[in-house]
Amino acid sequence: MRTEIELLTLSLRQFAAQRDWAPFHSPKNLASALIVEAAELLEHFQWMTEAQSAQPPADQRAEIAAEAADVFLYLLQLCDQLDIDLVAAAKDKMLRNALKYPVPSSGAP
């Protein structure tokens, strides 16, 4: 059975193929588009306080969700182009981070 990420990736491939976008979906172009979308996501928080950013108004929250989806979709397409298993890469990164940043000890021997 395919995972939701695999199904979404297949849908993205089909969506792009139907529009003949393959020539534009190089890893470089997808990474560039990802950064643009990440900036658009950040723009929603630009002048907010920490408290405001934790609870944006409903209409703005919907816009934030749309921008987050754009970032996610471009990241999936980039990983698809480079044959990167994003879930496996994320799990590996979490393990490496756990080694790099261990939980502080309580001070007891």
ABEGO torsion letter per residue (X at the ends): XBBAAAAAAAAAAAAAAAAGAAAAABAAAAAAAAAAAAAAAAAAAAABBAAAAABBBAAAAAAAAAAAAAAAAAAAAAAAAAGBBAAAAAAAAAAAAAAABBBBBAGBX
